[in-house]
Amino acid sequence: MNSNRKFLRFFDSEDYETEVPQSDEQKKIDPPLFQQPYPEDVKLIDLIPPEEFTIVKTPFLDLVNRRKSRRKYTEESILLEELSFLLWSTQGVKKVLKSGLGVYRTVPSSGAKSPFETFLVVNRVEGLEPGLYRYISFTHQLMFIKQIDDAEKKMGELAYNQNFVGRAPVIFYWTVVPYRTEWRYTVLSHKFIAVDLGIVCQSLYMACEAINLGTVAIGYYEQNKLDKLFELDTEEEFVVLLAPVGKFAKEKKLSEFFKYPKKEINLDNLVKLTGKYKRKNEVEFIVKEDNLVIKVGEFEEILEPYNEMEFIGEFSSRALRFEFTEEGKPEKVVVLTAEDEVIELEYLEQTI
Ligand SMILES: Cc1cc2nc3c(=O)[nH]c(=O)nc-3n(C[C@H](O)[C@H](O)[C@H](O)COP(=O)(O)O)c2cc1C
């Protein structure tokens, strides 16, 4: 693991010469293309140009304060203007350098190399046929690539079964073409690419928030299967991050979920809540240093008591309620998930 850390570091000037090889730029090799080629005769779809946007009104500080990862989307479609605005905000091209050395975009990038391409899986965007698209950023257009059968289910599965991903009206997928950056920065490139990618993703978060849409960065995805679906030459280009986008459903208030009033608890009673439960995976509740802790695989999360039976989660769940049979036997745990869905975990066994 520590060896993987290394790429995040830079070099002191006295080490630079020995650590950083001569670049293809220094060797006078022609620069790469800053947009992947596409067939000349393909019909491109015009997007709404930035000077015609009418949708953005929110003050910046409100965006900063409101931003959060949003994982529950309504059935509503999004508008072509909204999608145009999101693509413009994340990868819009302001100037292609005449020297052929890079591109100025709405987002910064090391050496103006901006090594990403944007693919979209469109489920519900007004005026667009559902399917896989690529953003042709140089001309602010879209290229339709193909239909995807059963996209909602498939795109959830390809995000490690994070099913809310597939249910979004549109999903952004960023691929990287590392050579665009490596051409100049050789071994320094990979840190720069990671930073560039974060900026693109944060721009999507802020742009979504500005027009009352929601998104969440998704780092867990099936690498090879997605690369294959997008027909990428993985020596040159591969998927690096994705983000579903949609109108976010209003979150359930915790007070609507809880059945019992807020109350101080007796810590001795925590023990009766411990045990193993199951839905798809096994989940265990244990007591650790006077806290009730939920354990899923190697992940542990402390739960904050709301009352003797109900708890507030930190990360994977928003809230939980333990339910017992009339005879007082543990029966199930009802969970309000991070995706704002209510699910039930069935009781398996006591473990203490
Ligand atoms: C690179 C990256 C990868 C992430 N991957 C996932 C993911 O696979 N699934 C998910 O639900 N959230 C994912 N997140 C969202 C984080 O869980 C979230 O940003 C974090 O919990 C903080 O919450 P907030 O964004 O609401 O402030 C990811 C975030 C980043 C920046």
The ligand as a MOL file (V3000), in Angstrom:
LIG
                    3D

  0  0  0     0  0            999 V3000
M  V30 BEGIN CTAB
M  V30 COUNTS 31 33 0 0 0
M  V30 BEGIN ATOM
M  V30 1 C -13.3430 9.6740 -5.4730 0
M  V30 2 C -14.6560 9.4180 -4.7670 0
M  V30 3 C -15.2550 8.1770 -4.8500 0
M  V30 4 C -16.4950 7.9390 -4.2250 0
M  V30 5 N -17.1250 6.7190 -4.3980 0
M  V30 6 C -18.3750 6.5310 -3.8880 0
M  V30 7 C -19.0860 5.3190 -4.1750 0
M  V30 8 O -18.6160 4.4090 -4.8690 0
M  V30 9 N -20.3490 5.2090 -3.6560 0
M  V30 10 C -20.9370 6.2030 -2.9030 0
M  V30 11 O -22.0860 6.0290 -2.4930 0
M  V30 12 N -20.2680 7.3530 -2.6180 0
M  V30 13 C -19.0090 7.5500 -3.1100 0
M  V30 14 N -18.3550 8.7450 -2.8850 0
M  V30 15 C -19.0380 9.8340 -2.1210 0
M  V30 16 C -18.4940 9.9300 -0.6830 0
M  V30 17 O -18.9880 8.8570 0.0590 0
M  V30 18 C -18.9520 11.2750 -0.0870 0
M  V30 19 O -18.3710 12.3280 -0.8100 0
M  V30 20 C -18.5680 11.3840 1.3790 0
M  V30 21 O -19.2710 10.4470 2.1630 0
M  V30 22 C -18.8310 12.7660 1.9580 0
M  V30 23 O -20.1990 13.0570 1.8560 0
M  V30 24 P -20.7110 14.3540 1.0640 0
M  V30 25 O -20.1720 14.2710 -0.3630 0
M  V30 26 O -22.2070 14.2680 1.1140 0
M  V30 27 O -20.1370 15.5360 1.7770 0
M  V30 28 C -17.1130 8.9760 -3.4720 0
M  V30 29 C -16.4830 10.2210 -3.3830 0
M  V30 30 C -15.2920 10.4640 -4.0170 0
M  V30 31 C -14.6850 11.8460 -3.9520 0
M  V30 END ATOM
M  V30 BEGIN BOND
M  V30 1 1 1 2
M  V30 2 1 2 3
M  V30 3 2 2 30
M  V30 4 2 3 4
M  V30 5 1 4 5
M  V30 6 1 4 28
M  V30 7 2 5 6
M  V30 8 1 6 7
M  V30 9 1 6 13
M  V30 10 2 7 8
M  V30 11 1 7 9
M  V30 12 1 9 10
M  V30 13 2 10 11
M  V30 14 1 10 12
M  V30 15 2 12 13
M  V30 16 1 13 14
M  V30 17 1 14 15
M  V30 18 1 14 28
M  V30 19 1 15 16
M  V30 20 1 16 17
M  V30 21 1 16 18
M  V30 22 1 18 19
M  V30 23 1 18 20
M  V30 24 1 20 21
M  V30 25 1 20 22
M  V30 26 1 22 23
M  V30 27 1 23 24
M  V30 28 2 24 25
M  V30 29 1 24 26
M  V30 30 1 24 27
M  V30 31 2 28 29
M  V30 32 1 29 30
M  V30 33 1 30 31
M  V30 END BOND
M  V30 END CTAB
M  END
